[in-house]
Amino acid sequence: MARKYNKTEEDEGPKAKTIYTIKLSNDQMDNLGEILDEKGWIDYDVAYSLFAFKGEKINVVGYQSGKLVVQGKKTEDFVRDILEPQITGEAKLGYEEVNHPEWFEDHLGVDESGKGDLFGPLVSCTVVAHSGMAKMWMDKGIRDSKSVSSDASVFKLEKIIRETEGVVIKTAFAGMVKYNELYNKFGNLNKMLAWFHSRSVMDSLKDKMVPWGMLDQFTKQPLVQRLVKVDDFTLRMQTKAEADPVVAAASIIARAEYVRQMKKLSNLAGETLLKGASAQVKQQAVKLVRDRGADALNQFAKMHFKTATEALNIANGGS
């Protein structure tokens, strides 16, 4: 009897990328916007963007931060036919293993979420990956959480990471009352973040030892390195480290955990708490104080934020 053969994804070759992110200069962003406008692409509104265009089976969004996000079935065509030859002048797509071989080594990545948000905890995450994970994650669209537009998408990417065989994931954070106690002890946000990072790194290395790790730089001082004292391990630090897919994975997990904790706090507050530290967030903090008393804000907010101080002042009759 002939053996039945089932075709697999591996037989079909690697899937084409359906999302691509890159940092562009102001001039590069302007040039790309002009090119897409001249081509007659349909523009649409996206929050915090300089432009957003729809083409055939592809969307291109240029954000005020300088980050460009390309998404759709024709992502690779766009990058190779327009973005690289006409804007960046560099052929990077498909050459990641040549340009950044370190991404594909056994190592760990560290990132955080919630640092700039009044409500909710500060979450540190460390992800330990072996050499084969980075390529698979890149192919499945794992990227810096700041470029992911919705919580649902964050959870979808988190599921991919957590279901990767052999991955090690550790998070470190504290509930809001404990968080505020810790901040009073450290007296400095970066020092406290370094402590959270060191906890998630040390916990992960107990499960799987790797020779090095990459940390998204949040200070010029080697605060985390001083706390992580492990033989035969080096913790590197650089800006824009989330380009490393392992750091990007850590950013996704950290954001997903932050969102989960925010949902718990929202249930406790009886309303959906807003992210960030905007005027609307301040108004929400004022309402919490007026409804529940000044001490209640400590259960929801980072009390060292200027926004928290201003909310307390307004709720107590100040301006």
N, C-alpha and C positions, 0 to 999 in steps of 0.2 A: 504494500500500500504506500502510495506517495505521501510523504510528510507534508502536512499543511503548513504553509509559511505565512506568518503574520508580519506585515510591513510595520516597521516602527519609525518613530521620529528620527532615530539615529540613522536609519537607512536613507531617509530623505535629506540628510545633511542638516546643518544648523539652521535654525529659523532666522529669517531676516529681522533686523532690529525694527521695532515699531516705536521707539522713543530714543531721543538723543539730546543731551544737554551740553552746553559749552558756555564759557564766559567770553563776552565780546567787549571791545572798547566802544566808547561813545560813537566814534567815527564809523566803526564797523557796523554798529547797530543802525546808524542812520543810513548807511549805504544799502544795507539789506532791506530796510523798510522801503526805500525808494525803488529798489529792484522789484520787489513783490507788488508794489502799487502800480508800477509801469506795466507789469505783466497782467494786470487786471484781476489779481486775487481779491477775494471778498474780505473786507475788514470787519471785525466785530470787537465787542468790548470785553476786556479781561481786567480784573482789579490789579492795580499796581504795575500795569504794563505800559510800555512805550508804544507798542503796536501789537496787533493780533490779526493774522490772516488765515483764511481757509483756502486751500487749493484742492485739487483732485486727490481724495484719499489721504490728505495730510493737513495738519494745523501747525502754524509757526507762531510762537509768542515770544516777544522780546520784552523782558521785564526791566523796570527802572533800576534794579540792582546790577544790570549788565548780563544777567543770565538769559540765555536763549534756550527755549525748549521746543524741539521738533517732535511731532507725534503723529503716527498714522502708518498705513501700510506702505507708503512710498517714502518713508524716512531715509532709508539708505540712498535712494535715488537723489533726493533733495540735497543731502550732505555732499555726495560725490559730484553732482552736476552743478550745484549753485553755491552752497556754503563754502566748501573748501577751495574750489578754483577761483571764485569771484570775490570772496570776502576774506577768508583767513590766509589763503595761499599756502596752507599746510595740509598734507594728506595724513590724517590721524585715524579716521574710521577704518577699523580692521587692522590697525598697526599698534594697538594698545600693548601687546606683548613685546613689541620691539621698543616702543617709546617708554614704557613703564614696566619692565620685567619684574620689578619688586612687588607689584600688585598681585602677582601670581605665585608668590612664595608663601610658605606657611607663616602666618603672622596674625596679629590681632589688631582690631580697630576700635577707637574710643570716640564717642561723641555724646552730646547732651541735648536735652529739650526742656523748655520751660523757663530758661534763664531770663528772658525778657518779658515774661507774662506776670501780671500782678497776681492773678488767681492760679492756684495749683502748684504742685511741687516742682522741684528741680530734679530731673531724672538723668542719671548717668548710665550709659550702657557700654559694655565691652562685648565684642563679637570675635571669637577665635575661629579662623577658617584655614583649611588646608588648601593646597595649591589649585585644586580643581574647582573650588567653589566660586571664586571670583569671576571666571569666564561664564559660568552658568548663570550667576546672578546678573551680570551685565546683559546677557542675552534675554533675560526675563524682565529687564527694565528696572532693576534695583538701582536707585540713585539717591542723591541727597534729599532728605525729607522736605527741605524748604522748596523744592521744585515740584512737590506733589500737591495737587490742588485741593484734594478732599480727604476727609478722615477715612471714608470708605476705601479709597485707593491706598492709603497708608496701611490699613488693616489687611488688604489684599496682598501687598508686598511683604508685610510682616509674616503672613502665613507661609509664603514661599521660603523665606529665610528660616523660620522655625522648623519647617518640614524637611530641611536639607539634612541628609544623614551625616552625622559626625560633627555638626556645628555645636559650638559652646556659646551660650548667651548668659550674661550676668548683668543685672541692673542694680542700681543703688539709689535710693531716695528715702525721704522721710515724709510722714504726714505733716500737715501744716503747723500744728501746735509744736511738734518736735522740731520742724524746720526752723521756726522762729526762735526756739530755744538755742538751737545750734548756731544760728546766725549771731545771736548775742554773745555766744562763746567765742566764735571765730572773729567777729567784728569786721569781716571782709568777705564779699561774695566770691571772689576768685579763690581765696584760701579754702572756703567751704566746698566749692566745686572741685578743687583739687583733691580734697579729702574723699568726696563721693567717687571721683574717678579712680582714686587709688584703691578704694574698696572693691569696685567692680573689676578692676584689672587683677588684683591679687586673688579674688575669688575665682576668676576664670583660669588663671595660671595653675591653680590647685587641681583643676579638672584636666587641663591640657597645656603642656609646656610648649612654647614656641620661642624662637630666638629673638624676635623683636616685635614691636608694636608701633602703630601710628596714631597720634593724637591730634585732633583738630585744634590748632593753636588759639587759646583764649587769653593768653598773657605772655609777655616776653620772658617772664621768670620761669625757671624749671621747677614749678611747685609740685607737680605730680611726680616728676622724676625723683625728687627728694624723698617722697613717701613710698614709692615702689622700690623696695630693696630686694631684688631677686637675682641670684647668681646666673650668669650666662643669659641675661635678658637685657635688651636695650629698648627704651621707649623714646621714639623719635617724635618730633613735634613740628608742624608746619601749617601755614595758612592754606585755606582751600583744600585741606586734607580729605574732604569728603569726595574728591575726585577718585580716590582709592575706593573700589567697590566694597571693601571690607569695612572701611569707615562709614561709607554710605549705608551699609547694612545696619551698623550701630545707630546711625541717626534715625533710621526707620523704626527700629525697635524702641528707641528712647521716645520718639514722638508718639508711637502707638500707646506706650505705657502712660505717657502724660495725658493723652486724650481719655484713656480709661479712668484715670484718677480724677480728671475734670468732670466726667460723667457722674462719678460718685459724689463729688462735691456739689454738683448741680442738683442732684436728687436731695441732698441735705439742705441746700438753700431753697429748694422749691421753685427754682427757675434755672434756665440754661445760662451758666456763667460764660462770659465772653473771654476770648483769648486776647493777649496783648496788654497794653497799658494806655489805651486811648481815652478820650474824653467820655466816651460811652461806658468804658470800663469803670472810670472814676464815678460816674453817675450810679452805676450798679452798686459800687462799694458804699456810696452814700446811703442808698436805699437799704442795704443790709444793716448798716449801723443804726439807721432810724427805726427799722423794724425789729431788730434783735438786740440792740445795745452795742456800745463801743467795744466791749470785750469779745463780741461774736466775730468781728472781722478777723481776729487771730486764727479762727478755724478755717478760713478760706483763702487768706491773702498773705503775701510776703510783706510783712509789716515794715521792713526797712526801705521799701519803695517810697519815693517821694509822693507817688499817687495815693498811697495808703494814708500818709500824713495829711495830705490835702483833703481826702475824703472825710477823715475824722474831723478836721477843722470845719468843713462845710456842714456836716451833720450836726455839729455842736453850735451852729449859728454863725460861724465865721464866713469869710468870703473866699 
